[in-house]
Structure formats: C-alpha cells, structure tokens
Amino acid sequence: MYGDKPRQKSMNLTPREIQILKLIMAELKSEEIAHQLGISLPTVVTHRRHLFLKLGVKSVVGLVKEALRMGLA
C-alpha cells in the first residue's frame, strides 16, 4: 500500500511539473528555471504552487523529499 503512494503522486504531475521539480532539486532559483526553460517567472511560480499542492508539502525541502520518494533523483 505505501509503495503505491509515490507512483500515484508522480502520475498526477504533468511532464512540465516534473521538469521543474528536477530543476528545483538541482538548486535552481525560479528566475533561473524561467530563463532555462524560456518561460515567464509567473509561469514558474504557478508550477511551483501546483507542486506544493499536489505533493501536499509546505517547503522546498518537502518537495525534494517527495521527489526522492518518487525516484526522480
């Protein structure tokens, strides 16, 4: 049962959210992510907000912990 939790969470993330999560794990700032992906800063902020909500975390540390549980490292 617990083993299915990470899979369910990762299946709910869009490919772009996963891409942004990986860049957050690489310690890029939102501005750097926007520049690297060629998207606006508000778009990155929206994706980050969705990640926090979908993964049920309150901090970047929580995002990284969930990403590790999902095997995104």
N, C-alpha and C positions, 0 to 999 in steps of 0.2 A: 504494500500500500504506500509506504513512504517513498519507495523507489519510483513511483509514478508521478509524484509531485513535480520534480524538476522538468520532466518531459511535458507535462500539461502546461506549465508556465511558459516554457520555450515555444510551444506550439501556438501560444496566444500572442507572441511577439511577431511584429512584421519584420521582413528582411532588413529594412532601414533601421528599425529599433535595435536589432541585433548588431548591426554595423556600428551604430552609435554607442551601444553598450561596450563593445570591444574597444572603441576609441577612448571611452571613459576609463576602462581598465588599463589602457596604455598611458593614463595620466594626462590626456589632452584636456585643455580648457574648452569651454563651449565655443569661444571665439575661434580657437584652433580647429575644432571639429567643423565649424561652419565653413572656414576657409578651405580645409582639406576636401570637403565634400561638395563645395560650390553651392551651398545653400545659405539662407539667411540665419542670423543669430536667433530671431524669434522662432524659426522652424526647429532649430536645435533645442531650444528651451521647451517647446511643445513636446518633442520626442522624449526629452528627459522627464517631463512631468508624467507622460504616459507610462514610462518605465517604472517610475516610483509607484504609480497607482496599480499597474498590472502585477508588479512583483511584490507589492504590499510592504515596501520598505520606507524608511524615513531619512536615510542618509546615503551618501555615495559609498560608504563602507558596506551598507546593506546591499546596494546594487552589485558591488563586486562579489560579496559573499554568495548572492543568488546566482550570479554568472558562473562562479566556480562550481556551484552545485549542479548547474545545467551543463557543465563540461565545456564552457566557452573559452576557457583559458588556453 
